[in-house]
Amino acid sequence: MLDQRLVRENPDVIATELGRRGKAVDLTRLQVIAQQQRKLEEERSGLQAEGNRIGKEVGQKIKGGADPKGEEVAELRQQGNAIKQKVAVLEEEEKHLSTQLKEQLLTYPNLPSPDCPDGKDESDNVELRRWGNPRQEEGLEEHWQIAERLHLFDTERSVRIAQSRFVTLIGQGARLERGLINFMLDLHTSKGYREVLPPVLVNSASLTGSGQLPKFADDCFRCSEDDLWLTPTAEVPVTSLHRDEIIPADQLPLRYAAYSPCFRREAGSYGRDTRGLIRLHQFNKVELYWFAHPDHSEDAHAQITADAEAVLQALELPYRVLDLCTADIGFSAQRTYDLEVWLPGAAAYREISSCSVCGDFQARRSAIRTKEGKASKLVHTLNGSGLAVGRTMAALLETGQQPDGSVLLPKALMPYVGCDRLQPE
């Protein structure tokens, strides 16, 4: 959430920075609300201080021998009661304005980093680097063709169980998915990440804190009889691990690796990637998440990206890194590096991880601070997929396909799957 002080004192900065995202906003009304709310807060605080002073004076006079039922004490108490009534009125007005202000601010995305490249759409993303040698041959199969031939998953029966855009992994496919999850978690925990297995159901406060609500409500699955939603990403519950907390500065950074099934409606994506593992309503993901000191979040962004890259390198999967432009970064992000893995069968790079630094945006929504001495400040949060498991499987199938119909697995993964290749069954 954006800083209310910025709305009050310098809304032009917000308008300019959101303009870089391609969003035209008029903050005049919001600024008036913010200023009125602040004025009421100051007036209320002054009255409360005066009320406290009068209360102390009453106690002192009684202690000094004044009659508790006398005229002097009664007059002071009358003044105190009048102040309490005024404070109650001001609190109600302040609460009303504060609610209006918060509801509006929750709809605005984060301000992009000054280093985030400007752009109008994804074509303006900047390629930073590439790793590996992409396999480029004629006649290579796409991952869904390989999976069907090796009987790795079943989509038709999944429609019977649920609906389209769900998949049931079977046999070698299920074992490969499980092996990938364990491999990723082991790799990240060996680098100092703390493993977390969070709830799959999350409440509205958690979704609001991480930035999914209210904007992305239509893209989430909700339990109609409870204030619970199926989590769209482990970023949501992990953000709320420290909601309403103060994290001592000497404990930062806190680094978590969380496996979670993820659920998304994929609203607006129908007709795209309808076959295979690329765009499903349910998929598995290992998420990397940092709570960092504000002074170190830029270095943390480079490190969390390198940690996601390490998975692709260990699995021998060629990829490229993109610096997303202002029009393409996510709602909560200040800056994002996308990792795109090479799919030889499709002859294209496809997103497999987005590593984002969010500044204090999520921390303000979730009230997560750090403290050095007597001073407290909002922490910075970062997140990145480490990795999306289904898309990793797709890349492995296309990269490892062999002329005899088998799929050769990378050496790092063999102990987790129990074989060196997937064979037709």
C-alpha positions as CSV (number, residue, x, y, z in Angstrom):
1,M,0.0,0.0,0.0
2,L,1.2,3.5,-0.8
3,D,2.4,5.8,2.0
4,Q,-0.5,8.1,3.2
5,R,2.0,10.8,4.0
6,L,3.0,10.9,0.3
7,V,-0.7,11.1,-0.7
8,R,-1.1,14.1,1.8
9,E,2.0,16.0,1.0
10,N,3.2,15.1,-2.5
11,P,0.5,13.3,-4.6
12,D,2.2,14.4,-7.8
13,V,5.0,11.9,-7.2
14,I,2.4,9.1,-7.1
15,A,0.7,10.4,-10.2
16,T,4.0,10.6,-12.1
17,E,5.2,7.1,-11.0
18,L,1.9,5.4,-11.7
19,G,2.0,7.2,-15.1
20,R,5.1,5.2,-15.8
21,R,3.0,2.1,-15.3
22,G,0.5,3.5,-17.9
23,K,-2.1,4.5,-15.2
24,A,-3.6,8.0,-15.2
25,V,-4.8,8.9,-11.7
26,D,-6.3,12.0,-10.2
27,L,-5.4,12.1,-6.5
28,T,-7.1,15.5,-5.7
29,R,-10.0,14.0,-3.8
30,L,-7.8,11.4,-2.0
31,Q,-5.4,14.1,-0.9
32,V,-8.2,16.1,0.6
33,I,-9.4,13.0,2.5
34,A,-5.9,12.3,3.7
35,Q,-5.4,15.9,4.9
36,Q,-8.8,16.0,6.7
37,Q,-8.0,12.7,8.3
38,R,-4.7,14.0,9.5
39,K,-6.2,17.2,10.8
40,L,-8.8,15.2,12.8
41,E,-6.1,12.9,14.2
42,E,-4.0,15.9,15.4
43,E,-7.1,17.5,16.9
44,R,-8.1,14.3,18.7
45,S,-4.6,13.8,20.0
46,G,-4.5,17.3,21.4
47,L,-7.9,16.8,23.1
48,Q,-6.8,13.5,24.6
49,A,-3.7,15.1,25.9
50,E,-5.8,17.8,27.5
51,G,-8.1,15.2,29.0
52,N,-5.2,13.3,30.5
53,R,-3.9,16.5,32.0
54,I,-7.3,17.3,33.6
55,G,-7.5,13.7,34.9
56,K,-4.1,14.1,36.6
57,E,-5.1,17.5,38.0
58,V,-8.2,16.0,39.6
59,G,-6.1,13.3,41.2
60,Q,-3.6,15.9,42.5
61,K,-6.3,18.2,44.0
62,I,-8.0,15.3,45.8
63,K,-4.6,14.1,47.0
64,G,-4.0,17.7,48.2
65,G,-7.1,17.7,50.3
66,A,-9.8,18.9,47.9
67,D,-13.3,17.6,48.4
68,P,-13.9,14.8,45.8
69,K,-17.5,16.0,45.6
70,G,-16.7,19.7,45.8
71,E,-17.4,22.3,43.1
72,E,-13.8,22.6,42.0
73,V,-13.3,18.9,41.3
74,A,-16.8,18.6,39.8
75,E,-16.0,21.4,37.3
76,L,-12.8,19.7,36.3
77,R,-14.6,16.4,35.8
78,Q,-17.2,18.2,33.7
79,Q,-14.5,19.6,31.5
80,G,-13.0,16.1,31.2
81,N,-16.3,14.5,30.2
82,A,-16.9,17.2,27.6
83,I,-13.5,16.4,26.1
84,K,-14.3,12.7,26.0
85,Q,-17.5,13.4,24.1
86,K,-15.6,15.6,21.6
87,V,-13.0,12.8,21.2
88,A,-15.7,10.2,20.6
89,V,-17.1,12.4,17.8
90,L,-13.7,13.0,16.2
91,E,-12.8,9.3,16.4
92,E,-15.9,8.4,14.5
93,E,-15.2,11.0,11.8
94,E,-11.6,10.0,11.7
95,K,-12.5,6.3,11.3
96,H,-14.9,7.1,8.5
97,L,-12.2,9.1,6.6
98,S,-9.5,6.5,7.3
99,T,-11.7,3.7,5.9
100,Q,-12.3,5.7,2.7
101,L,-8.6,6.4,2.4
102,K,-7.5,2.8,3.0
103,E,-10.1,1.3,0.6
104,Q,-8.9,3.6,-2.2
105,L,-5.2,3.1,-1.5
106,L,-5.6,-0.7,-1.6
107,T,-6.5,-0.4,-5.3
108,Y,-3.3,1.4,-6.3
109,P,-0.3,-0.7,-7.4
110,N,3.2,-0.2,-6.1
111,L,5.4,2.6,-7.5
112,P,8.0,1.3,-9.8
113,S,11.7,1.5,-8.9
114,P,13.7,4.3,-10.6
115,D,15.8,1.5,-12.1
116,C,12.8,-0.2,-13.6
117,P,12.9,0.3,-17.4
118,D,10.0,2.3,-18.8
119,G,7.8,0.7,-21.3
120,K,4.3,0.3,-22.8
121,D,4.1,-3.5,-23.0
122,E,6.1,-6.7,-22.7
123,S,8.0,-5.9,-25.9
124,D,9.8,-3.2,-23.9
125,N,11.3,-5.7,-21.4
126,V,15.1,-5.7,-21.4
127,E,17.1,-8.9,-21.7
128,L,19.9,-8.9,-19.2
129,R,21.7,-12.2,-19.9
130,R,21.4,-15.8,-21.1
131,W,22.7,-19.1,-19.8
132,G,23.1,-22.4,-21.5
133,N,22.9,-23.5,-25.1
134,P,19.3,-23.8,-26.3
135,R,18.5,-27.0,-28.1
136,Q,17.3,-26.2,-31.6
137,E,16.4,-29.1,-33.9
138,E,13.7,-29.9,-36.4
139,G,11.0,-32.4,-35.4
140,L,11.2,-32.1,-31.6
141,E,8.0,-32.8,-29.7
142,E,6.3,-30.4,-27.3
143,H,6.0,-31.5,-23.7
144,W,2.4,-32.5,-23.8
145,Q,3.0,-34.8,-26.7
146,I,5.9,-36.5,-24.8
147,A,3.7,-36.7,-21.7
148,E,0.8,-38.3,-23.6
149,R,3.2,-40.8,-25.3
150,L,4.8,-41.8,-22.0
151,H,1.5,-41.7,-20.1
152,L,2.8,-39.2,-17.5
153,F,-0.6,-37.5,-17.0
154,D,-4.2,-37.8,-17.8
155,T,-6.3,-34.7,-18.8
156,E,-9.5,-36.4,-19.9
157,R,-10.0,-38.1,-16.6
158,S,-9.1,-34.9,-14.8
159,V,-12.0,-33.1,-16.5
160,R,-14.2,-35.9,-15.2
161,I,-12.8,-35.3,-11.7
162,A,-12.9,-31.5,-11.8
163,Q,-13.0,-29.6,-15.1
164,S,-10.7,-28.4,-17.8
165,R,-7.3,-26.9,-16.9
166,F,-6.6,-29.6,-14.3
167,V,-4.3,-32.5,-14.7
168,T,-3.7,-35.8,-12.9
169,L,-0.1,-36.9,-12.9
170,I,0.4,-40.7,-13.2
171,G,3.3,-43.1,-12.6
172,Q,6.6,-41.6,-13.8
173,G,4.9,-38.2,-14.1
174,A,3.8,-38.2,-10.4
175,R,7.3,-39.5,-9.4
176,L,9.0,-36.8,-11.4
177,E,6.8,-34.0,-9.9
178,R,7.6,-35.3,-6.4
179,G,11.3,-35.5,-7.1
180,L,11.4,-32.0,-8.5
181,I,9.7,-30.6,-5.4
182,N,12.2,-32.4,-3.1
183,F,15.1,-31.4,-5.2
184,M,14.2,-27.7,-5.2
185,L,13.6,-27.6,-1.4
186,D,16.8,-29.5,-0.7
187,L,18.8,-27.1,-2.9
188,H,17.3,-24.0,-1.3
189,T,17.6,-25.2,2.3
190,S,21.3,-26.0,1.6
191,K,21.7,-22.3,0.9
192,G,20.2,-21.2,4.2
193,Y,16.5,-20.9,3.4
194,R,14.1,-22.1,6.1
195,E,11.6,-24.6,4.8
196,V,7.9,-23.8,5.3
197,L,4.8,-25.8,4.5
198,P,2.0,-23.2,4.9
199,P,-1.8,-23.7,4.9
200,V,-3.4,-24.0,1.4
201,L,-6.4,-22.0,2.6
202,V,-5.8,-18.4,3.4
203,N,-8.0,-15.6,4.8
204,S,-8.8,-12.3,3.2
205,A,-6.4,-10.4,5.4
206,S,-3.6,-12.5,4.1
207,L,-4.6,-11.9,0.5
208,T,-4.9,-8.2,1.1
209,G,-1.6,-8.0,2.9
210,S,0.3,-9.5,-0.1
211,G,-1.6,-7.5,-2.6
212,Q,-4.0,-10.0,-4.2
213,L,-7.1,-8.4,-2.8
214,P,-9.1,-6.4,-3.7
215,K,-7.7,-6.3,-7.3
216,F,-7.4,-10.0,-8.1
217,A,-10.5,-11.4,-6.4
218,D,-11.8,-12.7,-9.7
219,D,-8.7,-14.7,-10.3
220,C,-8.9,-16.5,-7.0
221,F,-11.0,-19.5,-5.8
222,R,-13.1,-18.7,-2.7
223,C,-14.8,-21.0,-0.2
224,S,-18.3,-19.5,-0.1
225,E,-19.2,-20.3,3.5
226,D,-15.9,-19.1,5.1
227,D,-13.5,-16.2,4.9
228,L,-11.1,-18.5,3.2
229,W,-9.6,-18.7,-0.3
230,L,-7.4,-21.3,-2.1
231,T,-3.9,-19.7,-2.1
232,P,-2.8,-18.5,-5.5
233,T,0.9,-18.7,-4.4
234,A,2.8,-19.4,-1.2
235,E,3.8,-15.7,-1.3
236,V,0.4,-15.0,0.3
237,P,0.7,-17.2,3.5
238,V,4.4,-16.5,3.9
239,T,3.9,-12.8,3.9
240,S,1.4,-13.2,6.7
241,L,3.8,-15.3,8.8
242,H,5.0,-12.1,10.3
243,R,1.9,-9.9,9.9
244,D,1.5,-7.4,12.7
245,E,5.0,-8.1,14.0
246,I,8.2,-6.3,14.7
247,I,11.2,-8.2,13.5
248,P,14.4,-7.3,15.3
249,A,17.0,-5.9,12.9
250,D,19.6,-8.4,13.9
251,Q,17.3,-11.2,12.7
252,L,17.1,-9.9,9.1
253,P,17.1,-11.1,6.5
254,L,14.6,-13.9,7.1
255,R,14.6,-16.3,4.1
256,Y,11.9,-18.9,3.5
257,A,11.4,-21.6,0.9
258,A,7.8,-22.8,0.8
259,Y,6.2,-25.6,-1.2
260,S,2.6,-25.1,-1.9
261,P,-0.1,-26.2,-4.4
262,C,-1.4,-23.0,-6.1
263,F,-4.8,-22.3,-7.5
264,R,-5.8,-19.6,-10.1
265,R,-8.7,-19.1,-12.3
266,E,-6.5,-17.8,-15.0
267,A,-9.2,-15.3,-15.9
268,G,-8.8,-13.8,-19.4
269,S,-6.4,-16.6,-20.5
270,Y,-8.9,-19.0,-22.1
271,G,-7.7,-20.2,-25.4
272,R,-4.1,-19.9,-24.5
273,D,-1.9,-22.9,-23.6
274,T,-4.8,-25.2,-23.4
275,R,-2.7,-28.4,-23.6
276,G,-0.1,-29.5,-21.1
277,L,1.3,-28.0,-18.0
278,I,1.9,-24.4,-18.8
279,R,-1.4,-22.8,-17.7
280,L,-3.4,-24.8,-15.2
281,H,-6.0,-23.9,-12.5
282,Q,-3.9,-26.0,-10.0
283,F,-0.1,-26.3,-10.0
284,N,2.7,-26.9,-7.6
285,K,5.4,-24.3,-6.9
286,V,8.3,-23.8,-4.6
287,E,8.4,-20.1,-3.5
288,L,11.4,-18.1,-2.2
289,Y,10.5,-15.3,0.1
290,W,12.7,-12.7,1.9
291,F,12.0,-10.2,4.7
292,A,14.9,-7.8,4.3
293,H,16.3,-4.7,5.9
294,P,15.3,-1.6,3.7
295,D,19.0,-0.8,3.2
296,H,19.8,-4.2,1.7
297,S,16.8,-5.0,-0.5
298,E,18.6,-4.3,-3.7
299,D,21.3,-6.8,-3.0
300,A,18.6,-9.2,-1.8
301,H,16.9,-8.9,-5.2
302,A,20.1,-9.9,-7.0
303,Q,20.6,-12.9,-4.6
304,I,17.0,-14.2,-4.7
305,T,17.2,-14.1,-8.5
306,A,20.6,-16.0,-8.4
307,D,19.0,-18.6,-6.1
308,A,16.2,-19.2,-8.6
309,E,18.7,-19.4,-11.5
310,A,20.7,-22.0,-9.5
311,V,17.8,-24.5,-9.9
312,L,17.8,-24.1,-13.7
313,Q,21.6,-24.4,-13.9
314,A,21.6,-27.5,-11.7
315,L,18.9,-29.0,-14.0
316,E,20.9,-28.0,-17.1
317,L,18.0,-26.0,-18.5
318,P,19.0,-23.0,-20.7
319,Y,17.2,-19.7,-19.8
320,R,17.3,-16.0,-20.1
321,V,16.8,-13.2,-17.6
322,L,14.5,-10.2,-18.4
323,D,14.3,-6.9,-16.6
324,L,10.5,-6.3,-16.8
325,C,9.4,-2.8,-17.9
326,T,7.0,-0.6,-15.9
327,A,4.0,-1.8,-17.9
328,D,4.7,-5.5,-17.2
329,I,5.7,-5.7,-13.5
330,G,3.2,-7.1,-11.1
331,F,0.8,-5.1,-8.9
332,S,3.0,-5.4,-5.7
333,A,6.4,-5.1,-7.4
334,Q,8.8,-2.3,-7.7
335,R,11.1,-4.2,-10.0
336,T,11.0,-7.7,-11.4
337,Y,13.5,-10.0,-13.1
338,D,11.8,-12.8,-15.1
339,L,13.5,-16.1,-15.7
340,E,12.4,-17.6,-19.0
341,V,13.3,-21.2,-19.7
342,W,13.9,-22.5,-23.2
343,L,11.3,-25.1,-24.5
344,P,12.9,-26.8,-27.5
345,G,9.7,-28.4,-28.7
346,A,7.9,-25.1,-28.7
347,A,11.1,-23.3,-29.8
348,A,10.3,-20.5,-27.4
349,Y,11.3,-19.1,-24.1
350,R,8.6,-19.3,-21.4
351,E,8.4,-17.7,-18.0
352,I,9.3,-20.0,-15.2
353,S,10.0,-17.5,-12.3
354,S,9.4,-13.9,-11.5
355,C,11.7,-12.5,-8.8
356,S,10.4,-9.3,-7.5
357,V,11.4,-6.7,-4.9
358,C,8.3,-5.1,-3.4
359,G,9.9,-2.4,-1.1
360,D,7.7,-1.6,1.9
361,F,4.4,-2.1,-0.1
362,Q,3.4,-5.4,1.3
363,A,4.9,-4.6,4.7
364,R,2.7,-1.5,5.0
365,R,-0.4,-3.5,4.1
366,S,0.6,-6.3,6.6
367,A,2.1,-4.0,9.4
368,I,5.5,-5.7,9.4
369,R,8.3,-3.6,10.8
370,T,11.8,-3.9,12.1
371,K,13.4,-2.1,15.0
372,E,16.8,-0.6,15.6
373,G,17.1,0.9,19.0
374,K,14.0,2.9,19.6
375,A,13.3,3.6,15.9
376,S,11.1,1.3,13.8
377,K,10.6,1.1,10.1
378,L,8.8,-1.0,7.6
379,V,10.8,-4.0,6.3
380,H,11.2,-4.8,2.6
381,T,9.8,-8.0,1.1
382,L,10.9,-10.0,-1.9
383,N,9.6,-13.1,-3.6
384,G,10.4,-15.4,-6.5
385,S,9.5,-18.8,-7.8
386,G,12.2,-21.3,-7.1
387,L,10.6,-22.8,-9.4
388,A,7.1,-23.4,-10.9
389,V,7.2,-27.2,-10.9
390,G,4.9,-28.0,-13.8
391,R,6.8,-25.6,-16.1
392,T,10.1,-27.1,-15.0
393,M,8.8,-30.6,-15.9
394,A,7.7,-29.3,-19.3
395,A,11.2,-27.9,-19.9
396,L,12.8,-31.2,-18.7
397,L,10.7,-33.3,-21.0
398,E,11.4,-31.2,-24.1
399,T,15.1,-30.7,-23.3
400,G,15.8,-34.4,-22.5
401,Q,13.8,-36.0,-25.3
402,Q,15.8,-38.7,-27.1
403,P,15.5,-40.4,-30.6
404,D,14.4,-43.7,-28.9
405,G,11.4,-42.0,-27.3
406,S,12.8,-41.8,-23.8
407,V,13.6,-38.6,-21.8
408,L,17.1,-38.3,-20.3
409,L,17.1,-36.7,-16.9
410,P,19.8,-34.3,-15.6
411,K,22.3,-35.9,-13.2
412,A,21.3,-33.7,-10.2
413,L,17.7,-35.0,-10.5
414,M,18.4,-38.7,-11.0
415,P,18.6,-39.6,-7.2
416,Y,15.3,-37.9,-6.6
417,V,13.5,-39.8,-9.4
418,G,15.3,-43.1,-9.0
419,C,16.3,-43.5,-12.6
420,D,18.3,-41.8,-15.3
421,R,15.5,-41.5,-17.9
422,L,11.8,-41.8,-18.4
423,Q,10.9,-44.8,-20.6
424,P,7.7,-45.7,-22.4
425,E,5.6,-47.9,-20.2
